[in-house]
Each structure stands twice: as C-alpha cells, then as structure tokens.
C-alpha cells in the first residue's frame, strides 16, 4: 500500500511538472494571451484581418528547428509565471520573426512589386546582405504605416539608399519615376519654388522625411564672414532667389 502511494505521488509529481512546463508554452502561443497587454489590442486586431491570421503565432515567432523551440520555451515559462505574479509587462513580448522563420513559407524571392513600378531584389538583401525581413517589413501584420498600408515606407529604404551605403538613383529601384526634364535645368535650384504649384512634387518627395529642410534649414555657404556688408551685389544678381528664405521685400525694409 505504501509503495503504491509513493508511485502515485511520483506520477502526480511528474504530471504536475509536465503541466507546469506545458501550460506556459501552450498559453503563450495563443493569440488571446497577448491581449493581456493593453497596448497590443490594436496590433492583434490588425493580425486578425491579415493573411497571416491563418497561421499560428509560433509559425512566425519561433525559430525553426528543435533549438528554436527550446529557446522559446526557456523564455516563455518564466514570462508566463512572471505575468501571473506581476501582471503583463513589455519584457515578456515575442520578438520580431527572423528571416529563417519567414523563409519557411516565403520560399521564392520576389524581384518586382505586384504593381510593377518597383524593383525589389529580395535575394540580394536576404542572402547577400543577410538582412532580416523585419528590417524593412516593420508594418506588415500587426500595424499599418503612416499612409495606411502594410508595405514598407520609402523612409526605411532611404536609411540605406542614401547615395553612400547604397545607390539613391531613382531609376535603380523605380520603373515609373524618371527624373522630370525640368530638374535638369541649370537654374532649377533657383526656380524650383515656383514649380511647386505646377508639378506634383509629393509624388516623389513626400516619401523623403525633411527633404526640403535639408536645404532650407541650412545657411548658404556665402553667408559667412563679411556677408552683411557685401550682400548687396549678390542680392541684385540673384533677384527673387533671396526671397525664398527671407520672405519678401519687408525683410529688406527692416534695415534699408
């Protein structure tokens, strides 16, 4: 009788350990679990209407293979019990999917956008540059970008495509965004302000944060040294060009 009690006690202990390990892993792989985080409600709503709602959290957020599962489990178990004792906190969230997890489903490399207007050499970015998919696709499943879409914003591209780390030539990526003929004129920098009402500048430049500010918030190189005394000649030569920054004849009248 005593031996049976010991055996049953051991069986019960084993079952308790199994449940104590399995419950956190199972729970933290359920979408409803993450609604415990108040800030994640909108992100989970976006997930429910995305194509990725057809697959489980673990398909994206757990690294492929046995090692990935054990790594996740080692994180999920203490996180689960920490939430029970202290409530949800941001340290217990799932990380962004790795490119290895994405590649389980996305087995082909797209080279052109579905609309045909954008060249996207995915293979070069993933296999040659070893970039993570989430580096560009931040707004894909759980959120929308500021324009209300899931696709990457051009600002993200420009963090690398700055003319130094990677090319910033429009035609290298865009098939339908050639530089307008007006931009080739020698006086374009002087007259471009007048063209803002004639051309759709935002079609290209709205994607570039602070594009205008890159020039308009900097003092021209000429405005140094004895510029205050010597500015009259260049002002006559440039004419209205000065007024782009200085706001009109009223500016000059404050001194003259």
Buried (B, 14 or more C-beta within 10 A) or exposed (E): EEEEEEEEEEEEEEEEEEEEEEEBBEBBBEEEBBBEBEEBEEBBEBBEEEEBEEEEBBBBBBBEEEEBBEEBBEBBBEBBEBBEEEEBEEEBBBEBBBBEBBBEEEEEBEEEBEEEEBEBBBEEBBEEEEBBBBBBBBBBBBEEBEEEEBBBBBEBBBEBBEEEEBEBEBEEBBBEEEEBEEEEEEEEEBEBBEEEEEEEBEEBEEBEEEBEEEEEEEEEEEEEEEEEEEBEEBBEEBEEBBBBBEEEEEEEEEEE
